[in-house]
Amino acid sequence: MRYKVTFAVGLALGYVLGTRAGRERYEQLKKSAREFAQNPAVRNAAESAGQTSREFAGKAFAAVSDKVGDAVPDALAGRVRGLRARVGGNGAAEDDWGTSNT
């Protein structure tokens, strides 16, 4: 019985100390991730990747729709048209946040 009580006390103490240290580390990682995501180079790379993927999706849709004709579901066709509409004439894609890849 003594070992069970000692184990339970040790477990509780470890939990309390671990959560305190864990929370501090979590906040530190969260701050680092936020700083990384707000880096202009990272944002430009992410926007560029998004733009490239939208262009690729449009080309893939065109290639598939040429081969299968009217068999492409209307929901998919509307989604791709929506992605194409987001790509401006200057090649910059506008997102819901009001930013562009300029």
C-alpha positions in Angstrom: 0.0 0.0 0.0 2.9 2.3 0.8 4.3 1.9 -2.7 0.9 2.7 -4.3 0.6 6.0 -2.2 4.2 6.9 -3.0 3.6 6.2 -6.7 0.3 8.3 -6.7 2.1 11.2 -5.0 5.0 11.0 -7.4 2.6 10.9 -10.3 0.7 13.9 -9.1 3.9 15.9 -8.4 5.3 14.9 -11.9 2.0 15.9 -13.5 2.0 19.4 -11.8 5.6 20.1 -12.6 5.3 18.7 -16.1 2.3 20.7 -17.0 3.9 23.9 -15.7 7.1 23.3 -17.8 5.0 22.0 -20.7 2.9 25.1 -20.8 6.0 27.4 -20.8 7.5 25.3 -23.7 4.2 25.3 -25.5 4.0 29.1 -25.3 7.6 29.4 -26.5 6.9 27.1 -29.5 3.7 29.0 -30.3 5.6 32.3 -30.3 8.3 30.9 -32.5 5.8 29.5 -34.9 4.0 32.9 -35.1 7.2 34.7 -35.8 8.1 32.2 -38.5 4.7 32.5 -40.1 4.9 36.3 -40.1 8.3 36.4 -41.8 7.9 38.1 -45.2 10.0 35.5 -47.0 7.9 32.7 -45.6 4.6 34.5 -46.5 5.8 35.1 -50.0 6.8 31.5 -50.4 3.5 30.3 -49.1 1.6 32.7 -51.4 3.7 31.6 -54.4 3.0 28.0 -53.6 -0.7 28.7 -53.4 -0.6 30.6 -56.7 1.3 27.7 -58.4 -1.1 25.1 -57.0 -4.2 27.1 -58.3 -2.6 27.3 -61.7 -1.9 23.6 -61.7 -5.4 22.8 -60.6 -6.8 24.9 -63.4 -4.6 23.1 -66.0 -5.4 19.7 -64.6 -9.1 20.5 -64.6 -8.9 21.6 -68.3 -7.0 18.4 -69.2 -9.4 16.2 -67.4 -12.5 17.9 -68.6 -11.3 17.6 -72.2 -10.9 13.9 -71.8 -14.1 13.2 -69.9 -16.3 15.9 -71.3 -19.5 16.6 -69.4 -18.9 13.8 -66.8 -17.2 16.4 -64.5 -19.6 17.1 -61.6 -20.9 20.7 -61.5 -19.7 21.1 -57.9 -16.1 20.5 -59.0 -16.4 22.7 -62.1 -17.7 25.5 -59.9 -14.9 25.1 -57.4 -12.3 25.3 -60.2 -14.0 28.3 -61.8 -13.9 30.0 -58.3 -10.2 29.3 -58.1 -9.6 30.7 -61.5 -11.6 33.9 -60.6 -9.3 34.5 -57.6 -6.3 34.7 -60.0 -6.1 38.2 -61.3 -4.9 39.2 -64.7 -1.5 40.3 -63.4 -0.8 36.8 -62.0 -1.4 37.7 -58.4 -3.9 35.7 -56.4 -6.1 37.5 -53.9 -7.1 35.6 -50.8 -9.7 36.2 -48.2 -7.2 38.1 -46.1 -6.7 40.9 -48.7 -3.1 40.0 -49.4 -1.6 39.3 -52.8 1.6 37.8 -54.1 3.2 41.1 -55.2 
